[in-house]
Amino acid sequence: MLLPLSVVGQLHVQEYENRFATKPYHFGISLSYNSSDFKVSFSDAFIGHDSVMQVTSSTGPGFNLGIISNLSMGKYFDLRFVPSLSFAEKNLDYTYRNESVSTQTIESLYLLMPFDVKFKSAAYKDMKVFVVGGVQYTYDFSSNAEARNADGLVKILPTDIAVNCGFGFEFYFPYFILAPEIKLSNGILNIHATDPTLQESYVMDRLFSRTLLFCINIEG
């Protein structure tokens, strides 16, 4: 009695999958929670500096909203472009010789333009597993690198390039695909605008952005 029901269920899943597989492209929306910080690299001046003892970066919350454009490149591969707006927060924490600590919070509004390649497994029931990787151009509309009212603050350059990688699952429904995803983005450009007159900036050489994303993608 259960076997016919199982067969019918598998046919429905195959039908849902085929409905999307026959499309050369499809679109969707991506909603993400992000947690981001900096990777800090110190300058040679840090060794002999007698005021700033340590600089660390702590994560801050944020969210992304993106539009998914997905181009099929066969049964297992897709090419994806997901332009997004990202609201992110990072912290730079400074520890001084007298053991006092100060924090600079850096709030950013990013335009993200990631180009990714997606590799999908064969379907198991109503699910597929996938991995994704690619490169991303980032522009920070809130960059303070040229701001006149940012004296006394470490300045961040607006442009960055990042390498992305992640994994997730696709769940097939009659009219859409639900795809939760975890993604890591690492910047490869130094975004620190050095200010030799500011000790908090002077002791640092390079800053690289790092972001962890928890995404819910709805595609159809």
C-alpha positions as CSV (number, residue, x, y, z in Angstrom):
1,M,0.0,0.0,0.0
2,L,2.8,2.4,0.8
3,L,4.9,1.6,-2.3
4,P,2.5,3.4,-4.8
5,L,2.4,6.5,-2.6
6,S,6.2,6.5,-2.6
7,V,6.4,6.2,-6.4
8,V,3.8,9.0,-6.8
9,G,5.9,11.2,-4.4
10,Q,9.1,10.6,-6.4
11,L,7.3,11.4,-9.6
12,H,6.1,14.7,-8.1
13,V,9.7,15.5,-7.0
14,Q,11.1,14.7,-10.5
15,E,8.4,16.8,-12.0
16,Y,9.3,19.8,-9.8
17,E,13.0,19.3,-10.6
18,N,12.4,19.0,-14.3
19,R,10.3,22.2,-14.3
20,F,13.4,24.2,-13.3
21,A,16.0,22.0,-15.2
22,T,14.4,22.9,-18.5
23,K,14.7,26.6,-17.9
24,P,17.9,28.2,-19.2
25,Y,17.7,30.8,-16.5
26,H,15.7,31.8,-13.5
27,F,15.5,34.5,-10.9
28,G,14.9,34.9,-7.2
29,I,15.6,36.8,-4.0
30,S,18.2,36.3,-1.3
31,L,17.9,37.4,2.3
32,S,20.9,37.0,4.5
33,Y,22.2,37.7,8.0
34,N,25.9,38.7,8.0
35,S,28.6,38.7,10.7
36,S,31.7,40.6,9.7
37,D,35.1,41.7,11.1
38,F,38.6,42.6,10.0
39,K,41.8,40.6,9.7
40,V,44.4,43.0,11.2
41,S,48.1,43.1,10.0
42,F,50.5,45.2,12.1
43,S,53.1,47.6,10.8
44,D,56.8,47.5,11.8
45,A,56.1,50.6,14.0
46,F,53.8,48.5,16.3
47,I,56.8,46.6,17.8
48,G,58.4,49.8,19.2
49,H,55.1,51.6,20.0
50,D,54.7,52.5,23.7
51,S,51.0,53.5,23.7
52,V,48.8,51.1,21.7
53,M,49.5,47.6,23.0
54,Q,46.9,45.6,20.9
55,V,44.4,46.0,18.1
56,T,41.7,43.4,17.5
57,S,38.5,43.2,15.6
58,S,35.2,42.0,16.9
59,T,32.2,41.1,14.8
60,G,29.0,43.1,14.3
61,P,25.6,42.2,12.9
62,G,24.1,43.1,9.6
63,F,21.9,41.9,6.8
64,N,21.9,41.6,3.0
65,L,19.1,41.8,0.4
66,G,19.9,40.6,-3.1
67,I,18.4,39.7,-6.5
68,I,19.4,36.3,-7.9
69,S,20.1,35.7,-11.6
70,N,20.9,32.1,-12.3
71,L,22.1,30.8,-15.7
72,S,22.1,27.0,-16.2
73,M,25.3,25.5,-17.6
74,G,24.2,21.9,-17.6
75,K,22.7,19.4,-15.2
76,Y,25.2,20.1,-12.4
77,F,26.6,23.6,-12.9
78,D,25.0,27.1,-12.7
79,L,26.5,30.5,-13.2
80,R,25.1,33.0,-10.7
81,F,25.1,36.8,-10.3
82,V,23.5,38.1,-7.1
83,P,23.8,42.0,-6.8
84,S,23.0,42.9,-3.3
85,L,22.8,45.7,-0.8
86,S,24.5,44.9,2.5
87,F,24.3,46.7,5.9
88,A,27.3,45.6,8.0
89,E,29.0,46.6,11.2
90,K,32.6,45.9,12.3
91,N,34.6,46.9,15.4
92,L,38.2,47.8,15.9
93,D,39.2,47.4,19.6
94,Y,42.3,49.2,20.9
95,T,44.1,48.2,24.1
96,Y,46.4,50.9,25.5
97,R,49.4,50.7,27.9
98,N,47.2,51.8,30.9
99,E,44.9,48.8,30.1
100,S,42.1,51.0,28.9
101,V,40.1,49.9,25.9
102,S,38.4,51.9,23.2
103,T,36.3,50.7,20.3
104,Q,35.7,52.2,16.9
105,T,32.5,50.9,15.3
106,I,32.5,51.0,11.5
107,E,29.1,50.9,9.9
108,S,29.0,50.2,6.2
109,L,26.5,50.2,3.3
110,Y,27.9,48.0,0.6
111,L,27.0,47.3,-3.0
112,L,28.0,43.7,-3.6
113,M,28.4,42.2,-7.1
114,P,29.3,38.5,-6.7
115,F,29.9,36.2,-9.7
116,D,29.7,32.6,-8.5
117,V,29.8,29.1,-10.0
118,K,27.4,26.6,-8.4
119,F,27.9,22.8,-8.4
120,K,24.9,20.7,-7.6
121,S,24.6,17.1,-6.7
122,A,22.0,14.7,-8.2
123,A,18.6,14.9,-6.5
124,Y,17.9,12.8,-3.4
125,K,14.1,12.8,-2.9
126,D,13.2,16.5,-2.9
127,M,16.7,17.8,-2.1
128,K,20.1,18.6,-3.6
129,V,23.3,19.6,-2.0
130,F,25.5,22.3,-3.6
131,V,28.7,24.1,-3.2
132,V,29.4,27.6,-4.6
133,G,32.5,29.7,-5.1
134,G,33.6,32.8,-7.0
135,V,34.7,36.4,-6.8
136,Q,33.0,39.6,-5.6
137,Y,33.4,43.3,-6.2
138,T,32.4,45.4,-3.2
139,Y,31.9,49.2,-2.9
140,D,31.3,50.9,0.4
141,F,29.0,53.9,0.2
142,S,29.8,54.8,3.8
143,S,33.6,54.8,3.4
144,N,35.2,57.6,5.5
145,A,38.5,57.6,3.5
146,E,37.7,61.0,2.0
147,A,35.5,62.4,4.8
148,R,36.6,65.7,6.4
149,N,34.8,65.0,9.6
150,A,36.6,61.6,10.2
151,D,39.7,63.1,11.9
152,G,40.7,60.9,14.8
153,L,39.3,57.7,13.2
154,V,40.9,54.9,11.3
155,K,39.8,55.3,7.7
156,I,38.6,52.6,5.4
157,L,38.8,52.6,1.6
158,P,35.6,52.0,-0.3
159,T,36.6,49.4,-2.9
160,D,37.4,45.7,-2.2
161,I,37.6,42.4,-4.1
162,A,36.6,39.3,-2.2
163,V,36.8,35.5,-2.7
164,N,33.6,33.6,-1.9
165,C,32.9,30.0,-1.0
166,G,30.0,28.2,0.6
167,F,27.5,25.3,0.6
168,G,23.9,24.7,1.0
169,F,20.8,22.7,0.1
170,E,18.0,23.0,-2.5
171,F,14.5,21.9,-1.5
172,Y,12.1,21.6,-4.5
173,F,8.5,22.8,-4.3
174,P,5.9,23.0,-7.1
175,Y,6.6,26.6,-7.9
176,F,9.9,27.6,-6.2
177,I,13.2,26.4,-4.8
178,L,14.1,27.1,-1.2
179,A,17.8,27.1,-0.7
180,P,19.4,27.8,2.7
181,E,23.1,28.6,2.3
182,I,26.2,29.3,4.4
183,K,28.8,31.5,2.7
184,L,32.2,32.9,3.6
185,S,33.6,36.0,2.0
186,N,37.3,37.0,2.4
187,G,38.6,40.3,1.1
188,I,41.9,40.3,-0.8
189,L,42.6,44.0,-1.0
190,N,44.0,46.1,1.8
191,I,41.2,48.6,2.7
192,H,43.2,50.5,5.4
193,A,43.9,54.1,4.4
194,T,47.0,54.8,6.6
195,D,47.1,58.0,8.5
196,P,50.6,58.6,9.9
197,T,49.3,61.3,12.3
198,L,47.0,58.9,14.1
199,Q,48.6,56.3,16.4
200,E,45.7,53.8,16.1
201,S,46.2,53.8,12.3
202,Y,50.0,54.1,12.4
203,V,50.5,50.8,14.2
204,M,48.4,48.9,11.6
205,D,49.7,48.0,8.2
206,R,46.7,46.3,6.5
207,L,43.1,45.5,7.1
208,F,41.2,42.7,5.2
209,S,37.4,42.3,5.5
210,R,35.9,38.9,6.5
211,T,32.2,38.1,6.4
212,L,30.1,35.0,7.3
213,L,26.7,34.9,5.7
214,F,23.6,32.8,6.6
215,C,21.3,33.0,3.5
216,I,17.8,32.1,2.6
217,N,17.4,32.0,-1.2
218,I,14.0,31.7,-2.8
219,E,14.2,31.0,-6.5
220,G,11.6,30.4,-9.2
